[in-house]
Amino acid sequence: MTDSCKVLMIFPLFNAGSFWNYKEACDLTGARYPAAPLGLITVAALLPKEWDVRLVNRNTEDLSDEDFRWADMVMTGGMLPQRNDTQHIIDLCRASNKPVVVGGPDVTSSPALYGNANFQVLGEAEEIMGDFIAAWRRGAREGTFQAPMGKTDVTKSPLPRFDLLKLDQYLHVGVQFSRGCPFSCEFCDIIELYGRVPR
């Protein structure tokens, strides 16, 4: 199989009225959305350098038919407030016979809800992407990839692909320096997924 691949990364819409929207703050500053999709651009940095990657953030721009036709593969996923749109994107891919990879905290917490995706990537991407890429190169077009027990050494995580962002769309662009959280907020599953001790 050829070693080139065109990957369309789609960051799903957050549900309207979600905590994550900060609409009024964005309106004041002229931004389209508060924060850039740091997880997806980190995954992009884990892909082979020879693969072409495009990013569409559905919170800031429309998904065009041309972007969709261009892609060999779609990668998507996110948090619980993005579940509805993530499932919509998966349905679009399946209807168009585009292989779709779903990852992120929501699929990791609730994989059964994403059974219609071609691929599920469960857990921290740094521990999984090598196996996923090898399987794709062998011709696999479905599968589940689960991170091993233990926690990723975040000092070995690559520099995210900031070049994929349209920086003028965002209120701020974050820099990840740790994972895990010392708090126990009842609405959040981060401590279950990534640990109670920041690393």
N, CA and C atoms as an extended XYZ file, in Angstrom:
597
Properties=species:S:1:pos:R:3:atomname:S:1:resname:S:1:resid:I:1 pbc="F F F"
N         0.831       -1.185        0.000 N   MET     1
C         0.000        0.000        0.000 CA  MET     1
C         0.876        1.249        0.000 C   MET     1
N         0.351        2.332       -0.590 N   THR     2
C         1.085        3.587       -0.613 CA  THR     2
C         1.226        4.140        0.801 C   THR     2
N         2.307        4.897        1.026 N   ASP     3
C         2.548        5.425        2.351 CA  ASP     3
C         1.973        6.823        2.523 C   ASP     3
N         1.338        7.370        1.479 N   SER     4
C         0.725        8.686        1.627 CA  SER     4
C        -0.718        8.510        2.094 C   SER     4
N        -1.201        9.495        2.810 N   CYS     5
C        -2.579        9.456        3.283 CA  CYS     5
C        -3.032       10.890        3.509 C   CYS     5
N        -4.253       11.181        3.112 N   LYS     6
C        -4.838       12.506        3.329 CA  LYS     6
C        -5.830       12.398        4.478 C   LYS     6
N        -5.503       13.075        5.576 N   VAL     7
C        -6.275       12.965        6.815 CA  VAL     7
C        -7.029       14.261        7.060 C   VAL     7
N        -8.340       14.160        7.134 N   LEU     8
C        -9.183       15.301        7.491 CA  LEU     8
C        -9.546       15.176        8.962 C   LEU     8
N        -9.053       16.101        9.768 N   MET     9
C        -9.393       16.138       11.189 CA  MET     9
C       -10.556       17.100       11.366 C   MET     9
N       -11.634       16.608       11.979 N   ILE    10
C       -12.831       17.417       12.193 CA  ILE    10
C       -13.081       17.531       13.690 C   ILE    10
N       -13.032       18.764       14.188 N   PHE    11
C       -13.339       19.015       15.600 CA  PHE    11
C       -14.828       19.286       15.705 C   PHE    11
N       -15.576       18.423       16.423 N   PRO    12
C       -17.036       18.512       16.418 CA  PRO    12
C       -17.566       19.744       17.149 C   PRO    12
N       -18.794       20.105       16.784 N   LEU    13
C       -19.505       21.176       17.471 CA  LEU    13
C       -19.754       20.813       18.928 C   LEU    13
N       -19.614       21.789       19.808 N   PHE    14
C       -20.089       21.642       21.165 CA  PHE    14
C       -21.587       21.917       21.172 C   PHE    14
N       -22.320       21.217       22.031 N   ASN    15
C       -23.749       21.462       22.145 CA  ASN    15
C       -24.012       22.933       22.454 C   ASN    15
N       -25.061       23.482       21.869 N   ALA    16
C       -25.412       24.879       22.109 CA  ALA    16
C       -25.645       25.104       23.600 C   ALA    16
N       -25.176       26.229       24.090 N   GLY    17
C       -25.344       26.536       25.507 CA  GLY    17
C       -24.382       25.803       26.411 C   GLY    17
N       -23.425       25.076       25.843 N   SER    18
C       -22.452       24.341       26.640 CA  SER    18
C       -21.565       25.300       27.425 C   SER    18
N       -21.076       24.823       28.546 N   PHE    19
C       -20.085       25.555       29.344 CA  PHE    19
C       -18.899       25.978       28.489 C   PHE    19
N       -18.587       25.207       27.457 N   TRP    20
C       -17.362       25.414       26.686 CA  TRP    20
C       -17.481       26.496       25.624 C   TRP    20
N       -18.622       27.137       25.480 N   ASN    21
C       -18.801       28.068       24.371 CA  ASN    21
C       -18.319       29.495       24.641 C   ASN    21
N       -18.477       30.023       25.835 N   TYR    22
C       -18.028       31.386       26.166 CA  TYR    22
C       -18.428       32.393       25.094 C   TYR    22
N       -19.665       32.297       24.610 N   LYS    23
C       -20.082       33.096       23.465 CA  LYS    23
C       -19.911       34.589       23.692 C   LYS    23
N       -20.304       35.086       24.866 N   GLU    24
C       -20.229       36.517       25.112 CA  GLU    24
C       -18.786       37.014       25.115 C   GLU    24
N       -17.874       36.237       25.703 N   ALA    25
C       -16.466       36.638       25.708 CA  ALA    25
C       -15.914       36.678       24.288 C   ALA    25
N       -16.311       35.722       23.467 N   CYS    26
C       -15.858       35.718       22.071 CA  CYS    26
C       -16.432       36.907       21.312 C   CYS    26
N       -17.706       37.227       21.562 N   ASP    27
C       -18.325       38.373       20.895 CA  ASP    27
C       -17.593       39.667       21.229 C   ASP    27
N       -17.169       39.818       22.473 N   LEU    28
C       -16.466       41.033       22.894 CA  LEU    28
C       -15.134       41.214       22.183 C   LEU    28
N       -14.474       40.092       21.891 N   THR    29
C       -13.124       40.161       21.316 CA  THR    29
C       -13.084       39.909       19.814 C   THR    29
N       -14.208       39.512       19.232 N   GLY    30
C       -14.219       39.226       17.802 CA  GLY    30
C       -13.714       37.842       17.446 C   GLY    30
N       -13.532       36.989       18.456 N   ALA    31
C       -13.100       35.611       18.188 CA  ALA    31
C       -14.312       34.768       17.810 C   ALA    31
N       -14.065       33.680       17.077 N   ARG    32
C       -15.150       32.763       16.733 CA  ARG    32
C       -15.349       31.682       17.783 C   ARG    32
N       -14.258       31.362       18.495 N   TYR    33
C       -14.363       30.310       19.503 CA  TYR    33
C       -13.285       30.538       20.552 C   TYR    33
N       -13.508       30.087       21.798 N   PRO    34
C       -12.530       30.382       22.847 CA  PRO    34
C       -11.162       29.735       22.638 C   PRO    34
N       -11.141       28.421       22.469 N   ALA    35
C        -9.855       27.716       22.489 CA  ALA    35
C        -9.675       26.832       21.267 C   ALA    35
N        -8.438       26.690       20.861 N   ALA    36
C        -8.091       25.832       19.729 CA  ALA    36
C        -8.146       24.363       20.149 C   ALA    36
N        -8.387       23.450       19.194 N   PRO    37
C        -8.462       22.008       19.503 CA  PRO    37
C        -7.080       21.391       19.713 C   PRO    37
N        -6.551       21.592       20.902 N   LEU    38
C        -5.183       21.170       21.209 CA  LEU    38
C        -4.997       19.663       21.083 C   LEU    38
N        -6.022       18.881       21.455 N   GLY    39
C        -5.899       17.425       21.355 CA  GLY    39
C        -5.711       16.963       19.922 C   GLY    39
N        -6.522       17.488       19.002 N   LEU    40
C        -6.407       17.058       17.605 CA  LEU    40
C        -5.082       17.467       16.990 C   LEU    40
N        -4.599       18.673       17.299 N   ILE    41
C        -3.327       19.073       16.684 CA  ILE    41
C        -2.143       18.330       17.316 C   ILE    41
N        -2.342       17.810       18.531 N   THR    42
C        -1.314       16.930       19.105 CA  THR    42
C        -1.324       15.575       18.398 C   THR    42
N        -2.511       15.038       18.136 N   VAL    43
C        -2.613       13.794       17.368 CA  VAL    43
C        -2.006       13.988       15.980 C   VAL    43
N        -2.260       15.133       15.360 N   ALA    44
C        -1.693       15.409       14.029 CA  ALA    44
C        -0.170       15.312       14.052 C   ALA    44
N         0.438       15.761       15.151 N   ALA    45
C         1.901       15.706       15.265 CA  ALA    45
C         2.420       14.284       15.422 C   ALA    45
N         1.546       13.357       15.801 N   LEU    46
C         1.937       11.953       15.958 CA  LEU    46
C         1.833       11.171       14.647 C   LEU    46
N         1.222       11.765       13.629 N   LEU    47
C         1.059       11.084       12.338 CA  LEU    47
C         2.342       11.175       11.522 C   LEU    47
N         2.525       10.276       10.562 N   PRO    48
C         3.729       10.330        9.727 CA  PRO    48
C         3.861       11.668        9.010 C   PRO    48
N         5.090       12.152        8.902 N   LYS    49
C         5.352       13.465        8.299 CA  LYS    49
C         4.894       13.531        6.854 C   LYS    49
N         4.886       12.389        6.165 N   GLU    50
C         4.522       12.396        4.746 CA  GLU    50
C         3.007       12.402        4.526 C   GLU    50
N         2.231       12.267        5.565 N   TRP    51
C         0.781       12.327        5.430 CA  TRP    51
C         0.325       13.778        5.391 C   TRP    51
N        -0.643       14.080        4.533 N   ASP    52
C        -1.237       15.415        4.471 CA  ASP    52
C        -2.368       15.495        5.494 C   ASP    52
N        -2.417       16.602        6.230 N   VAL    53
C        -3.434       16.775        7.259 CA  VAL    53
C        -4.129       18.118        7.072 C   VAL    53
N        -5.446       18.108        7.134 N   ARG    54
C        -6.259       19.323        7.181 CA  ARG    54
C        -7.089       19.281        8.450 C   ARG    54
N        -7.354       20.459        8.995 N   LEU    55
C        -8.176       20.575       10.200 CA  LEU    55
C        -9.367       21.469        9.921 C   LEU    55
N       -10.558       20.980       10.250 N   VAL    56
C       -11.776       21.791       10.196 CA  VAL    56
C       -12.390       21.785       11.595 C   VAL    56
N       -12.517       22.973       12.175 N   ASN    57
C       -13.185       23.123       13.465 CA  ASN    57
C       -14.612       23.565       13.200 C   ASN    57
N       -15.572       22.672       13.435 N   ARG    58
C       -16.967       22.981       13.104 CA  ARG    58
C       -17.572       24.047       14.018 C   ARG    58
N       -16.854       24.442       15.059 N   ASN    59
C       -17.297       25.544       15.903 CA  ASN    59
C       -16.938       26.901       15.303 C   ASN    59
N       -16.047       26.902       14.312 N   THR    60
C       -15.585       28.164       13.737 CA  THR    60
C       -15.766       28.250       12.221 C   THR    60
N       -15.999       27.118       11.562 N   GLU    61
C       -16.084       27.118       10.103 CA  GLU    61
C       -16.949       25.956        9.634 C   GLU    61
N       -17.350       26.042        8.368 N   ASP    62
C       -18.174       24.989        7.781 CA  ASP    62
C       -17.295       23.883        7.205 C   ASP    62
N       -17.798       22.678        7.265 N   LEU    63
C       -17.158       21.533        6.617 CA  LEU    63
C       -17.584       21.534        5.155 C   LEU    63
N       -16.619       21.686        4.257 N   SER    64
C       -16.969       21.774        2.837 CA  SER    64
C       -16.990       20.395        2.193 C   SER    64
N       -17.762       20.283        1.132 N   ASP    65
C       -17.786       19.036        0.358 CA  ASP    65
C       -16.408       18.733       -0.210 C   ASP    65
N       -15.681       19.770       -0.592 N   GLU    66
C       -14.347       19.578       -1.176 CA  GLU    66
C       -13.393       18.978       -0.152 C   GLU    66
N       -13.420       19.477        1.093 N   ASP    67
C       -12.576       18.899        2.150 CA  ASP    67
C       -12.913       17.427        2.358 C   ASP    67
N       -14.190       17.130        2.364 N   PHE    68
C       -14.639       15.762        2.600 CA  PHE    68
C       -14.205       14.840        1.455 C   PHE    68
N       -14.353       15.304        0.217 N   ARG    69
C       -13.942       14.483       -0.939 CA  ARG    69
C       -12.436       14.257       -0.949 C   ARG    69
N       -11.678       15.253       -0.518 N   TRP    70
C       -10.219       15.203       -0.529 CA  TRP    70
C        -9.667       14.085        0.343 C   TRP    70
N       -10.349       13.786        1.430 N   ALA    71
C        -9.791       12.938        2.486 CA  ALA    71
C        -9.776       11.453        2.127 C   ALA    71
N        -8.698       10.774        2.549 N   ASP    72
C        -8.655        9.310        2.562 CA  ASP    72
C        -9.212        8.766        3.874 C   ASP    72
N        -9.113        9.568        4.916 N   MET    73
C        -9.500        9.156        6.259 CA  MET    73
C        -9.973       10.390        7.021 C   MET    73
N       -10.945       10.204        7.910 N   VAL    74
C       -11.414       11.274        8.790 CA  VAL    74
C       -11.093       10.886       10.224 C   VAL    74
N       -10.563       11.850       10.976 N   MET    75
C       -10.337       11.667       12.416 CA  MET    75
C       -11.186       12.689       13.149 C   MET    75
N       -11.889       12.234       14.183 N   THR    76
C       -12.761       13.122       14.944 CA  THR    76
C       -12.856       12.611       16.376 C   THR    76
N       -13.632       13.317       17.178 N   GLY    77
C       -13.847       12.908       18.557 CA  GLY    77
C       -13.680       14.077       19.498 C   GLY    77
N       -14.018       13.845       20.749 N   GLY    78
C       -13.915       14.919       21.726 CA  GLY    78
C       -14.559       14.539       23.030 C   GLY    78
N       -15.193       15.533       23.646 N   MET    79
C       -15.782       15.372       24.967 CA  MET    79
C       -17.283       15.101       24.878 C   MET    79
N       -17.872       14.805       26.030 N   LEU    80
C       -19.306       14.524       26.098 CA  LEU    80
C       -20.155       15.617       25.443 C   LEU    80
N       -19.902       16.931       25.663 N   PRO    81
C       -20.748       17.941       25.023 CA  PRO    81
C       -20.598       18.001       23.500 C   PRO    81
N       -19.683       17.212       22.942 N   GLN    82
C       -19.514       17.129       21.490 CA  GLN    82
C       -20.089       15.832       20.923 C   GLN    82
N       -20.690       15.007       21.762 N   ARG    83
C       -21.114       13.677       21.338 CA  ARG    83
C       -22.087       13.717       20.154 C   ARG    83
N       -23.087       14.583       20.216 N   ASN    84
C       -24.092       14.606       19.146 CA  ASN    84
C       -23.454       14.860       17.789 C   ASN    84
N       -22.565       15.852       17.717 N   ASP    85
C       -21.959       16.174       16.424 CA  ASP    85
C       -20.934       15.126       16.019 C   ASP    85
N       -20.227       14.558       16.989 N   THR    86
C       -19.279       13.481       16.660 CA  THR    86
C       -20.020       12.320       15.999 C   THR    86
N       -21.160       11.939       16.551 N   GLN    87
C       -21.929       10.840       15.962 CA  GLN    87
C       -22.481       11.223       14.585 C   GLN    87
N       -22.837       12.498       14.421 N   HIS    88
C       -23.279       12.977       13.103 CA  HIS    88
C       -22.143       12.864       12.079 C   HIS    88
N       -20.940       13.246       12.472 N   ILE    89
C       -19.775       13.157       11.578 CA  ILE    89
C       -19.504       11.699       11.209 C   ILE    89
N       -19.590       10.814       12.187 N   ILE    90
C       -19.391        9.383       11.914 CA  ILE    90
C       -20.427        8.894       10.910 C   ILE    90
N       -21.679        9.292       11.084 N   ASP    91
C       -22.733        8.896       10.146 CA  ASP    91
C       -22.453        9.419        8.732 C   ASP    91
N       -21.986       10.667        8.626 N   LEU    92
C       -21.628       11.229        7.317 CA  LEU    92
C       -20.531       10.396        6.654 C   LEU    92
N       -19.532       10.027        7.446 N   CYS    93
C       -18.415        9.234        6.912 CA  CYS    93
C       -18.892        7.868        6.443 C   CYS    93
N       -19.695        7.211        7.251 N   ARG    94
C       -20.174        5.883        6.875 CA  ARG    94
C       -21.020        5.949        5.605 C   ARG    94
N       -21.855        6.988        5.490 N   ALA    95
C       -22.698        7.137        4.299 CA  ALA    95
C       -21.863        7.400        3.055 C   ALA    95
N       -20.678        8.002        3.231 N   SER    96
C       -19.807        8.333        2.103 CA  SER    96
C       -18.660        7.338        1.933 C   SER    96
N       -18.674        6.265        2.718 N   ASN    97
C       -17.630        5.239        2.653 CA  ASN    97
C       -16.238        5.808        2.934 C   ASN    97
N       -16.173        6.758        3.884 N   LYS    98
C       -14.892        7.314        4.334 CA  LYS    98
C       -14.529        6.663        5.654 C   LYS    98
N       -13.384        6.021        5.766 N   PRO    99
C       -12.988        5.458        7.060 CA  PRO    99
C       -12.895        6.560        8.107 C   PRO    99
N       -13.482        6.325        9.283 N   VAL   100
C       -13.507        7.341       10.328 CA  VAL   100
C       -12.921        6.783       11.609 C   VAL   100
N       -12.021        7.580       12.197 N   VAL   101
C       -11.351        7.248       13.448 CA  VAL   101
C       -11.917        8.177       14.513 C   VAL   101
N       -12.351        7.617       15.645 N   VAL   102
C       -12.866        8.450       16.727 CA  VAL   102
C       -12.033        8.210       17.978 C   VAL   102
N       -11.660        9.310       18.629 N   GLY   103
C       -10.884        9.241       19.859 CA  GLY   103
C       -11.308       10.345       20.803 C   GLY   103
N       -10.600       10.461       21.909 N   GLY   104
C       -10.910       11.496       22.882 CA  GLY   104
C       -11.563       10.940       24.125 C   GLY   104
N       -11.845       11.811       25.098 N   PRO   105
C       -12.352       11.327       26.378 CA  PRO   105
C       -13.720       10.678       26.326 C   PRO   105
N       -14.624       11.151       25.440 N   ASP   106
C       -15.970       10.570       25.477 CA  ASP   106
C       -15.988        9.139       24.960 C   ASP   106
N       -15.314        8.864       23.851 N   VAL   107
C       -15.282        7.486       23.356 CA  VAL   107
C       -14.509        6.590       24.320 C   VAL   107
N       -13.491        7.138       24.983 N   THR   108
C       -12.747        6.344       25.961 CA  THR   108
C       -13.640        5.966       27.139 C   THR   108
N       -14.528        6.897       27.553 N   SER   109
C       -15.454        6.618       28.651 CA  SER   109
C       -16.618        5.728       28.237 C   SER   109
N       -17.080        5.903       26.978 N   SER   110
C       -18.310        5.228       26.523 CA  SER   110
C       -18.131        4.624       25.136 C   SER   110
N       -17.224        3.667       24.972 N   PRO   111
C       -16.947        3.153       23.623 CA  PRO   111
C       -18.152        2.514       22.939 C   PRO   111
N       -19.067        1.940       23.702 N   ALA   112
C       -20.226        1.279       23.086 CA  ALA   112
C       -21.087        2.257       22.300 C   ALA   112
N       -21.046        3.536       22.665 N   LEU   113
C       -21.849        4.537       21.972 CA  LEU   113
C       -21.263        4.912       20.613 C   LEU   113
N       -20.047        4.459       20.340 N   TYR   114
C       -19.363        4.813       19.094 CA  TYR   114
C       -19.039        3.582       18.250 C   TYR   114
N       -19.860        2.559       18.394 N   GLY   115
C       -19.612        1.311       17.686 CA  GLY   115
C       -19.709        1.415       16.180 C   GLY   115
N       -20.296        2.497       15.664 N   ASN   116
C       -20.422        2.633       14.209 CA  ASN   116
C       -19.200        3.272       13.564 C   ASN   116
N       -18.214        3.693       14.351 N   ALA   117
C       -16.963        4.205       13.780 CA  ALA   117
C       -16.118        3.041       13.262 C   ALA   117
N       -15.325        3.278       12.229 N   ASN   118
C       -14.416        2.230       11.742 CA  ASN   118
C       -13.352        1.896       12.777 C   ASN   118
N       -12.800        2.950       13.385 N   PHE   119
C       -11.734        2.779       14.363 CA  PHE   119
C       -12.081        3.522       15.640 C   PHE   119
N       -11.758        2.920       16.776 N   GLN   120
C       -11.814        3.599       18.061 CA  GLN   120
C       -10.403        3.642       18.626 C   GLN   120
N       -10.016        4.829       19.095 N   VAL   121
C        -8.717        5.035       19.720 CA  VAL   121
C        -9.009        5.430       21.166 C   VAL   121
N        -8.740        4.526       22.090 N   LEU   122
C        -9.166        4.680       23.486 CA  LEU   122
C        -7.952        4.930       24.378 C   LEU   122
N        -7.947        6.062       25.032 N   GLY   123
C        -6.840        6.402       25.921 CA  GLY   123
C        -5.950        7.465       25.312 C   GLY   123
N        -4.783        7.628       25.899 N   GLU   124
C        -3.865        8.681       25.479 CA  GLU   124
C        -3.195        8.306       24.150 C   GLU   124
N        -3.275        9.232       23.206 N   ALA   125
C        -2.892        8.931       21.824 CA  ALA   125
C        -1.427        8.548       21.668 C   ALA   125
N        -0.557        9.112       22.490 N   GLU   126
C         0.869        8.821       22.344 CA  GLU   126
C         1.163        7.334       22.467 C   GLU   126
N         0.328        6.616       23.222 N   GLU   127
C         0.546        5.184       23.453 CA  GLU   127
C        -0.068        4.305       22.358 C   GLU   127
N        -0.827        4.903       21.455 N   ILE   128
C        -1.659        4.132       20.533 CA  ILE   128
C        -1.323        4.355       19.070 C   ILE   128
N        -0.929        5.576       18.714 N   MET   129
C        -0.875        5.951       17.302 CA  MET   129
C         0.089        5.106       16.491 C   MET   129
N         1.174        4.668       17.087 N   GLY   130
C         2.102        3.810       16.347 CA  GLY   130
C         1.432        2.525       15.878 C   GLY   130
N         0.650        1.896       16.750 N   ASP   131
C        -0.063        0.672       16.379 CA  ASP   131
C        -1.141        0.958       15.345 C   ASP   131
N        -1.859        2.080       15.525 N   PHE   132
C        -2.893        2.434       14.555 CA  PHE   132
C        -2.285        2.669       13.172 C   PHE   132
N        -1.207        3.430       13.098 N   ILE   133
C        -0.575        3.738       11.811 CA  ILE   133
C        -0.084        2.455       11.139 C   ILE   133
N         0.526        1.565       11.909 N   ALA   134
C         0.994        0.295       11.355 CA  ALA   134
C        -0.165       -0.518       10.793 C   ALA   134
N        -1.286       -0.558       11.503 N   ALA   135
C        -2.461       -1.297       11.030 CA  ALA   135
C        -3.019       -0.669        9.753 C   ALA   135
N        -3.104        0.651        9.709 N   TRP   136
C        -3.593        1.342        8.504 CA  TRP   136
C        -2.705        1.022        7.306 C   TRP   136
N        -1.402        1.043        7.507 N   ARG   137
C        -0.459        0.759        6.419 CA  ARG   137
C        -0.571       -0.686        5.935 C   ARG   137
N        -0.982       -1.586        6.834 N   ARG   138
C        -1.183       -2.984        6.435 CA  ARG   138
C        -2.500       -3.186        5.698 C   ARG   138
N        -3.347       -2.153        5.665 N   GLY   139
C        -4.613       -2.253        4.963 CA  GLY   139
C        -5.827       -2.420        5.845 C   GLY   139
N        -5.641       -2.398        7.178 N   ALA   140
C        -6.786       -2.507        8.082 CA  ALA   140
C        -7.694       -1.293        7.900 C   ALA   140
N        -8.987       -1.525        7.917 N   ARG   141
C        -9.944       -0.426        7.784 CA  ARG   141
C       -10.983       -0.457        8.905 C   ARG   141
N       -10.656       -1.187        9.960 N   GLU   142
C       -11.443       -1.142       11.183 CA  GLU   142
C       -10.603       -1.698       12.319 C   GLU   142
N       -10.971       -1.335       13.533 N   GLY   143
C       -10.247       -1.857       14.685 CA  GLY   143
C       -10.392       -0.960       15.896 C   GLY   143
N        -9.982       -1.492       17.024 N   THR   144
C        -9.976       -0.751       18.285 CA  THR   144
C        -8.562       -0.787       18.839 C   THR   144
N        -8.101        0.367       19.261 N   PHE   145
C        -6.751        0.504       19.789 CA  PHE   145
C        -6.855        1.122       21.178 C   PHE   145
N        -6.376        0.397       22.179 N   GLN   146
C        -6.505        0.823       23.571 CA  GLN   146
C        -5.121        1.048       24.163 C   GLN   146
N        -4.969        2.196       24.820 N   ALA   147
C        -3.698        2.489       25.479 CA  ALA   147
C        -3.457        1.494       26.596 C   ALA   147
N        -2.205        1.088       26.800 N   PRO   148
C        -1.903        0.176       27.905 CA  PRO   148
C        -2.095        0.865       29.250 C   PRO   148
N        -2.138        0.065       30.309 N   MET   149
C        -2.253        0.627       31.661 CA  MET   149
C        -1.036        1.510       31.931 C   MET   149
N        -1.225        2.472       32.793 N   GLY   150
C        -0.150        3.415       33.077 CA  GLY   150
C        -0.442        4.737       32.399 C   GLY   150
N         0.363        5.696       32.664 N   LYS   151
C         0.128        7.042       32.181 CA  LYS   151
C         1.280        7.504       31.293 C   LYS   151
N         0.918        8.195       30.227 N   THR   152
C         1.906        8.713       29.280 CA  THR   152
C         2.851        9.707       29.950 C   THR   152
N         4.108        9.622       29.590 N   ASP   153
C         5.087       10.624       29.994 CA  ASP   153
C         4.890       11.829       29.076 C   ASP   153
N         4.235       12.876       29.589 N   VAL   154
C         3.877       13.998       28.730 CA  VAL   154
C         5.095       14.794       28.257 C   VAL   154
N         6.243       14.587       28.880 N   THR   155
C         7.441       15.283       28.401 CA  THR   155
C         7.888       14.727       27.044 C   THR   155
N         7.351       13.555       26.667 N   LYS   156
C         7.692       12.954       25.371 CA  LYS   156
C         6.625       13.204       24.310 C   LYS   156
N         5.578       13.932       24.671 N   SER   157
C         4.534       14.279       23.707 CA  SER   157
C         5.096       15.296       22.718 C   SER   157
N         4.780       15.159       21.422 N   PRO   158
C         5.372       16.068       20.436 CA  PRO   158
C         4.770       17.462       20.499 C   PRO   158
N         5.471       18.421       19.927 N   LEU   159
C         4.931       19.765       19.769 CA  LEU   159
C         3.708       19.681       18.865 C   LEU   159
N         2.555       20.194       19.303 N   PRO   160
C         1.356       20.115       18.457 CA  PRO   160
C         1.539       20.837       17.122 C   PRO   160
N         0.713       20.485       16.155 N   ARG   161
C         0.760       21.089       14.821 CA  ARG   161
C         0.007       22.428       14.820 C   ARG   161
N         0.600       23.435       15.448 N   PHE   162
C        -0.020       24.756       15.496 CA  PHE   162
C        -0.195       25.349       14.103 C   PHE   162
N         0.584       24.861       13.148 N   ASP   163
C         0.470       25.372       11.769 CA  ASP   163
C        -0.876       25.039       11.132 C   ASP   163
N        -1.611       24.080       11.688 N   LEU   164
C        -2.919       23.710       11.145 CA  LEU   164
C        -4.030       24.667       11.570 C   LEU   164
N        -3.757       25.508       12.559 N   LEU   165
C        -4.779       26.392       13.112 CA  LEU   165
C        -4.913       27.679       12.307 C   LEU   165
N        -6.122       28.198       12.268 N   LYS   166
C        -6.374       29.566       11.806 CA  LYS   166
C        -6.427       30.411       13.085 C   LYS   166
N        -5.288       30.947       13.461 N   LEU   167
C        -5.115       31.521       14.791 CA  LEU   167
C        -6.059       32.678       15.080 C   LEU   167
N        -6.489       33.403       14.039 N   ASP   168
C        -7.358       34.553       14.271 CA  ASP   168
C        -8.775       34.156       14.686 C   ASP   168
N        -9.086       32.863       14.660 N   GLN   169
C       -10.428       32.410       15.033 CA  GLN   169
C       -10.600       32.241       16.542 C   GLN   169
N        -9.517       32.273       17.304 N   TYR   170
C        -9.576       31.853       18.700 CA  TYR   170
C        -9.307       32.983       19.687 C   TYR   170
N        -9.983       32.898       20.833 N   LEU   171
C        -9.759       33.813       21.930 CA  LEU   171
C        -8.375       33.579       22.535 C   LEU   171
N        -7.989       32.311       22.646 N   HIS   172
C        -6.654       31.971       23.136 CA  HIS   172
C        -6.236       30.620       22.565 C   HIS   172
N        -4.945       30.374       22.569 N   VAL   173
C        -4.392       29.087       22.139 CA  VAL   173
C        -3.609       28.527       23.314 C   VAL   173
N        -4.026       27.374       23.803 N   GLY   174
C        -3.418       26.799       24.989 CA  GLY   174
C        -2.116       26.059       24.697 C   GLY   174
N        -1.385       25.819       25.755 N   VAL   175
C        -0.187       24.990       25.718 CA  VAL   175
C        -0.352       23.942       26.808 C   VAL   175
N        -0.282       22.677       26.434 N   GLN   176
C        -0.436       21.614       27.426 CA  GLN   176
C         0.888       21.384       28.139 C   GLN   176
N         0.854       21.440       29.471 N   PHE   177
C         2.065       21.171       30.231 CA  PHE   177
C         1.863       20.064       31.255 C   PHE   177
N         0.631       19.553       31.384 N   SER   178
C         0.385       18.447       32.308 CA  SER   178
C        -0.884       17.726       31.907 C   SER   178
N        -1.084       16.557       32.476 N   ARG   179
C        -2.347       15.821       32.405 CA  ARG   179
C        -2.678       15.327       33.804 C   ARG   179
N        -3.965       15.070       34.006 N   GLY   180
C        -4.422       14.709       35.336 CA  GLY   180
C        -4.892       15.958       36.069 C   GLY   180
N        -5.601       15.757       37.174 N   CYS   181
C        -6.182       16.876       37.910 CA  CYS   181
C        -6.275       16.521       39.381 C   CYS   181
N        -5.942       17.461       40.283 N   PRO   182
C        -5.995       17.156       41.713 CA  PRO   182
C        -7.394       17.270       42.317 C   PRO   182
N        -8.366       17.754       41.537 N   PHE   183
C        -9.706       17.994       42.073 CA  PHE   183
C       -10.642       16.818       41.776 C   PHE   183
N       -11.831       16.852       42.368 N   SER   184
C       -12.800       15.770       42.207 CA  SER   184
C       -14.168       16.331       41.850 C   SER   184
N       -14.227       17.175       40.840 N   CYS   185
C       -15.501       17.776       40.431 CA  CYS   185
C       -16.452       16.671       39.965 C   CYS   185
N       -17.685       16.705       40.447 N   GLU   186
C       -18.607       15.596       40.193 CA  GLU   186
C       -19.016       15.480       38.734 C   GLU   186
N       -18.909       16.574       37.955 N   PHE   187
C       -19.348       16.553       36.558 CA  PHE   187
C       -18.249       16.108       35.598 C   PHE   187
N       -17.056       15.850       36.089 N   CYS   188
C       -15.901       15.656       35.208 CA  CYS   188
C       -15.310       14.256       35.381 C   CYS   188
N       -14.951       13.637       34.241 N   ASP   189
C       -14.366       12.295       34.295 CA  ASP   189
C       -12.852       12.289       34.079 C   ASP   189
N       -12.238       13.470       34.086 N   ILE   190
C       -10.801       13.541       33.801 CA  ILE   190
C        -9.979       12.730       34.793 C   ILE   190
N       -10.357       12.762       36.087 N   ILE   191
C        -9.543       12.011       37.046 CA  ILE   191
C        -9.647       10.507       36.805 C   ILE   191
N       -10.780       10.050       36.265 N   GLU   192
C       -10.920        8.631       35.948 CA  GLU   192
C       -10.078        8.255       34.733 C   GLU   192
N       -10.008        9.160       33.769 N   LEU   193
C        -9.289        8.868       32.526 CA  LEU   193
C        -7.789        9.114       32.645 C   LEU   193
N        -7.426       10.210       33.301 N   TYR   194
C        -6.030       10.675       33.238 CA  TYR   194
C        -5.372       10.790       34.598 C   TYR   194
N        -6.090       10.399       35.662 N   GLY   195
C        -5.470       10.344       36.984 CA  GLY   195
C        -5.737       11.574       37.837 C   GLY   195
N        -5.601       11.387       39.166 N   ARG   196
C        -5.797       12.476       40.109 CA  ARG   196
C        -4.508       13.236       40.365 C   ARG   196
N        -3.391       12.705       39.947 N   VAL   197
C        -2.112       13.370       40.204 CA  VAL   197
C        -1.643       14.006       38.899 C   VAL   197
N        -1.546       15.325       38.845 N   PRO   198
C        -1.034       15.953       37.619 CA  PRO   198
C         0.390       15.476       37.327 C   PRO   198
N         0.664       15.285       36.079 N   ARG   199
C         2.004       14.846       35.661 CA  ARG   199
C         2.462       15.702       34.496 C   ARG   199
